Amino acid sequence: MKQLALALALLAWAVPDGVGAAEATLPVSKVTVFSSGVAYFEHNGRVTDAAEVTMRFKTEGINDLLKSLVVMDLGGGSVSSVNYASREPLERALKGFGVDLTGQPTLPELLRQLRGATVSVRTPELASGKILAVRSQKKQLLPGNVLVEEQILELVTEEGLKAIPLDSIRSVSLADARLNAELQKALQLLAENRDVDTRPVTLRFAGKGERLVRVGYVAEAPVWKSSYRLVFDEARKDEALMQGWAVVENTSESDWEKVTLTLASGRPISFIQDLYTPLYVPRPVVQSERYASLRPQEYAEGMETLKAPASSKAMQRREASGKPPAVMAPAPASTAIAADAGAANGAMRSDLQPAATGETAGELFVYQMKEPVTIPRRQSAMLPIINQKVQARKVSIYNQRALANHPLSGVWLTNNTDLTLLAGPVTLLDGGTYAGDALLGNITPKERRLLSYAVDLKTTVDSSVKSSKKIASARIVRGTMTITHKRYFTQTYSLKNKADEERVVIIEHPFNPERTLIEPKEPTEKTPELYRFEVTVPAGATRAFDVREEQTEMEMMDLLPADLGTLQMYASSDEIPRKTREALAEAVRRRQALAQAEREVTDLTKQIADLRRDQAETRSNMGAVTRNSQAYERFEKKLLEIETRIEALQKELDAKRDAVKKLRQELDDYLAGLNVE
């Protein structure tokens, strides 16, 4: 126990009470929270002469700090340095000091490390000298002659060697200033690493007198969220009270006390680059030349050239070319830091309006809190961002895909404020009670948006669809007929209002880019995916509402290979123009004539083929009988008749083929010259 107290005394002596620069504090003064997951923090305070400011940051946030930190001394002083704990492992870092505090050393172990150092020991007499050793010896205690182990400090003093039991030592002082500094740094490192989740960052300012200093940086922060309440007034049916709140969380390591808070929408580009981890550039390893003692050699006729090591050859080539060795390119962080510093400087120098108003800043929209905000660290707050009347018209919204038989109770909200309302949930209160929840998207000033919050059970909707098709036009050009069809779609919405007051129903009808709206001529509102039509249904009444659309379809067919039945159908249709029908009928007649001629050619070809088979069979039979027999004469007569018939049919076939060729050419010429509609 006494050794522990002595060790504490030694360590306390090693850490000075208040030497060097004075400590100052920089409270948070401004915070800008973005909806992209980061926040900009600004600290302001005053320092006097040479001063140090120590701030703690989350370990995972050090990279953001190194990338974006901006420090300014606004009183003519300067920033000498920004120091922070290395990411090197604690044990490895402690071993780098002149006094190794790894493994929680005891006083004897600590003094053994200091062998050769000059110390002053009070027992209570004062003795000074160099530590020779710390040894153990057995000591007999009375009564009972119990043996205990005793630690002895051996000092080399001017009077000679002294052996001092550690139990008798009250304090130990180091005379070496360098060792004192090493011990102090090791203790400071131990203190800093007690909290593994945060790291201290020390800002050192140089100057004279009292001065204003400012620190700004970007850090990760929870996205701020917005929520709204819409309160209806029975006396004002087209108006409601809009109350909006921002949910802000302070997860930083600093309390926000009366800070100027700004909430910004938009998503500025932000990234994380590892600047905290030490980077080392790999270097080539060059082998040193080694010389061995000479030994007797046996020589062959020739000696093979020794190959130099790869690394040496690479170095030789580099030296021969005169090029310096490759080094790692500078990290792009310097550019990012410069850009972030410029942005932060502009943010720190801008005078934010203290009123609870919003304004557009480039691609961002910002809410500026009217009063300074106080949020202790690791706590959250709801802050009012809007509290005023807005235009809110009650409607029923019908979308067949959402609900087939009933519309949804909703509100057609118009943002008649000067603020951009950011996306968030909306709780609706009607008649002094809860009516439902809705989701609101981003709404700019003067924009309106539909919100639905409940099912309208007092209104039913029945939807039916009919379609028809007719030919709008037909034309033939160079043998190709193009027919334009018009397809008509009529969707009827039957609305039945069972309530005691009229209903304004907003019908959401799917938008099809291939169709054209005919009736009504214009929708009440259009989105990329929907038409919206406003329909008023009196109390207790039923009303039908038709939406008519047309779709144009094109059909193309080549008249030559087309089916004759299809061509005849179009040729007899009253929807086809008269000139087109006449041209189509003539094309059909010519196709039929050509088809008839082709059938005749096919028939003649078949007849000739049949006769040739009979001819071959007759010749075979003639070979089976004697030449002087009656059977032979009969077969011979039949063979002559077949040959005569084949000759006649062949002439007819040739004529028919010429006719087919002529008809086909005439048909091709006719179709090629057609241009009617």
Order of alpha helices (4+ residues) and beta strands (2+ residues): alpha-beta-beta-beta-beta-alpha-beta-beta-alpha-alpha-beta-beta-beta-beta-beta-alpha-beta-beta-beta-beta-beta-alpha-alpha-beta-beta-beta-beta-beta-beta-beta-beta-beta-beta-beta-beta-beta-beta-beta-alpha-alpha-alpha-beta
